């Protein structure tokens, strides 16, 4: 599963915008990834402006 | 619990950005029982934006000193080698606003028109319940179910609500422009009323760098669409080594902002039974400039009008709500699709070709329509014609 580095995250929501599995939610300032839904496509890793997401 | 969550509504608007606030305003003003929900505890925060807006007077909103930080008279565009092209007409004029204050002002305006507002309330689900929708929200760790006839999804680039309702709103990574920005003090501007734009495949592939004057500060940021390097790394590079480095030497950040701008044009369909999609969630943002505040506001306004009208005739089926898409497309579709075309042309050009383009255009873009534009290319840089001939 994609790992989130909360210290790098700027909570912009770009990762949610590309997640076709609807696995990511931005709850106020906190990104939550549903491991049941995530299929490791890594689209969120590419779009993150801050390198806060790390793929497998 | 917040008493706003313990009620049923005609219209629930999700997201209190400029689009959602205008939607709630129009909906409530026209008599629909309206709730505006915002997941942040502060409306207008976090800011993800360069904060430039062409015009707000058209909405009957006065540009008040409480949120206007700068009057903008135009833009200076820099080609990769530094050739300048100036533009001062139409949407190049406007304001740089303090979004935190501006969005809050718009939310208060909606509340004064009769809309209820719920803050720190996140929509986490949407369920069909006969002719109604149940919006599942979370507030302070508790779940609530809010029954409504119509949902307006103004939930931004991270929209899941449209998808929950069966509409296609998700983007590919390179359809979203990844943006990073420092708001800085001590920036030496070229002109305190002109925005600066820097283009080039080395400094910001798939986007551009901006320096927007903002009163005592300036927004220094960029957007990129790139697999190799992150927006933040391009930004640090530009500040340290870019064309404006001498004017940024004394500059220091007072705020950090990041964002994703969905620049692939509007989504396929922006309405369904009891649901309308507005703003970034609907892709109502210029694919060329990333500007979307006034588009979101105008489409938001239309959505609120159509929703309240549907409530009045007691029919909120997609047949009635289609009027929303007809009306916003009539006003903005051509503009959005043209900007998408121009962006796709620009991103094919090498830095040398961008320089040649700037040279062919001359010092000013003012008074140039598409015909004149292509004529300048034909006479001055015919080698570039291959990119533009399809526009004719």
HADDOCK unambig.tbl for C-alpha pairs under 7 A between the chains (distance, minus, plus):
assign (segid A and resid 10 and name CA) (segid B and resid 258 and name CA) 6.09 0.50 0.50
assign (segid A and resid 12 and name CA) (segid B and resid 48 and name CA) 6.67 0.50 0.50
assign (segid A and resid 12 and name CA) (segid B and resid 258 and name CA) 5.72 0.50 0.50
assign (segid A and resid 12 and name CA) (segid B and resid 259 and name CA) 4.73 0.50 0.50
assign (segid A and resid 12 and name CA) (segid B and resid 260 and name CA) 6.50 0.50 0.50
assign (segid A and resid 13 and name CA) (segid B and resid 157 and name CA) 6.51 0.50 0.50
assign (segid A and resid 13 and name CA) (segid B and resid 158 and name CA) 5.01 0.50 0.50
assign (segid A and resid 13 and name CA) (segid B and resid 260 and name CA) 6.92 0.50 0.50
assign (segid A and resid 14 and name CA) (segid B and resid 157 and name CA) 6.36 0.50 0.50
assign (segid A and resid 14 and name CA) (segid B and resid 158 and name CA) 6.27 0.50 0.50
assign (segid A and resid 14 and name CA) (segid B and resid 259 and name CA) 6.62 0.50 0.50
assign (segid A and resid 14 and name CA) (segid B and resid 260 and name CA) 4.67 0.50 0.50
assign (segid A and resid 16 and name CA) (segid B and resid 158 and name CA) 4.72 0.50 0.50
assign (segid A and resid 17 and name CA) (segid B and resid 157 and name CA) 5.29 0.50 0.50
assign (segid A and resid 17 and name CA) (segid B and resid 158 and name CA) 4.42 0.50 0.50
assign (segid A and resid 17 and name CA) (segid B and resid 159 and name CA) 6.47 0.50 0.50
assign (segid A and resid 17 and name CA) (segid B and resid 170 and name CA) 5.62 0.50 0.50
assign (segid A and resid 17 and name CA) (segid B and resid 171 and name CA) 6.06 0.50 0.50
assign (segid A and resid 18 and name CA) (segid B and resid 170 and name CA) 5.42 0.50 0.50
assign (segid A and resid 18 and name CA) (segid B and resid 171 and name CA) 4.76 0.50 0.50
assign (segid A and resid 18 and name CA) (segid B and resid 172 and name CA) 5.54 0.50 0.50
assign (segid A and resid 18 and name CA) (segid B and resid 173 and name CA) 5.93 0.50 0.50
assign (segid A and resid 19 and name CA) (segid B and resid 170 and name CA) 6.73 0.50 0.50
assign (segid A and resid 20 and name CA) (segid B and resid 170 and name CA) 5.98 0.50 0.50
assign (segid A and resid 22 and name CA) (segid B and resid 160 and name CA) 6.88 0.50 0.50
assign (segid A and resid 27 and name CA) (segid B and resid 122 and name CA) 6.62 0.50 0.50
assign (segid A and resid 28 and name CA) (segid B and resid 39 and name CA) 5.58 0.50 0.50
assign (segid A and resid 28 and name CA) (segid B and resid 40 and name CA) 5.19 0.50 0.50
assign (segid A and resid 43 and name CA) (segid B and resid 173 and name CA) 5.81 0.50 0.50
assign (segid A and resid 46 and name CA) (segid B and resid 173 and name CA) 6.29 0.50 0.50
assign (segid A and resid 46 and name CA) (segid B and resid 227 and name CA) 5.84 0.50 0.50
assign (segid A and resid 47 and name CA) (segid B and resid 173 and name CA) 5.09 0.50 0.50
assign (segid A and resid 47 and name CA) (segid B and resid 178 and name CA) 6.20 0.50 0.50
assign (segid A and resid 48 and name CA) (segid B and resid 178 and name CA) 6.70 0.50 0.50
assign (segid A and resid 49 and name CA) (segid B and resid 178 and name CA) 5.11 0.50 0.50
assign (segid A and resid 49 and name CA) (segid B and resid 179 and name CA) 6.12 0.50 0.50
assign (segid A and resid 49 and name CA) (segid B and resid 180 and name CA) 6.58 0.50 0.50
assign (segid A and resid 49 and name CA) (segid B and resid 230 and name CA) 5.29 0.50 0.50
assign (segid A and resid 49 and name CA) (segid B and resid 231 and name CA) 4.85 0.50 0.50
assign (segid A and resid 49 and name CA) (segid B and resid 232 and name CA) 6.16 0.50 0.50
assign (segid A and resid 50 and name CA) (segid B and resid 230 and name CA) 6.07 0.50 0.50
assign (segid A and resid 50 and name CA) (segid B and resid 231 and name CA) 6.70 0.50 0.50
assign (segid A and resid 50 and name CA) (segid B and resid 232 and name CA) 5.80 0.50 0.50
assign (segid A and resid 51 and name CA) (segid B and resid 230 and name CA) 6.59 0.50 0.50
